[in-house]
């Protein structure tokens, strides 16, 4: 399988602090790849290098390369807005805009000039809400405020918003860590459904979640990629002692 | 190391100790059953025949314990393999206890007839089976895959002895039909001892899986 994302010798600096050391990894399409590791291990930083979200943090610097479909996203002249349209992102804390449910999902389409006709826009909004498994719960109140939704619904709304611009890759940074177990389960089921159409990379502190939802798992430690393998291998028989210590909770 | 995990490691150690205790009991019952057969000691035979309760109790206790640890701690990697192995070893040890009862029952019937012959190969089989069981459990405690491999190699010895016992007893039965009943009981006993060796082999395979994540059952070459 041709990798969707390929990082090559990627290092990342916050000022003088080197947060990522020479990361090389290939992420396959239509699979879920989980990044695990203790706080500060670099997993979120690495995730954000995949759509250049770190660019907006002053004083940071990237070395190495990240290819998406064989094109280096750090080469000069890359349209970062277009890149982020292809590589969508969902954050730990759901962040709906203080607008209606409909306008939240339509937002990306409108600012990207993808809205089309009124009926086309409505169709895309519905499709995105369906993909995010939220449609049935909100179809009768699309023009009510998104802020009235529950935490789990808000998170699925953010997923719908990310999906509306039809990205190829979905980056999820702890998407369920603030949700209750039922809402978490819905997000996990959604991830399972979405991987048929998207390449998904998920950062999670919850190892059981990584074990449940992902096909491949990468274990980060102190800014290094310690081990990257099939998820069942990582959780039943990891090759590295550090990984073993982490997944069995013998760390620190 | 946080508190919950230390708790898990402590429980795991206790669980494995309990499993060893069960192994010791099962081993003792095999020894007593063969001893009872050889010495025609009715008290010893009765003790084995009706003494399965402690092993059965441990069987249930250990299963419940494993189940609880899986549910509450969701262990991973080596810890997960240890618990899965413990469940399987537990079942093997319980079967060994049952087989000791079967041997005692056959020994009781055998003792009601005059001896067919001086028993040599069957006590030898008993020693080999016990040694395999002991080594398999030692390998388990010490996480020693070399010793586990030795147990696997011993299995052929038992199979050979079982065939030998059968052939020899066949000649007795052909010569004197009155020996058929007691000789059949001896053949049954040799079969039970061979089965005990099979359970020791299973345990040794579980030890190899627990330590190295290699599945060596059914001569599979691959691992993990």
Interface residues (C-beta under 8 A of the other chain):
Chain A: X207 X208 X211 X233 X235 X236 X237 X238 X243 X244 X247 X248 X249 X250 X251 X252
Chain B: X1 X2 X4 X5 X8 X74 X75 X76 X77 X78 X79 X80 X81 X213 X223 X224
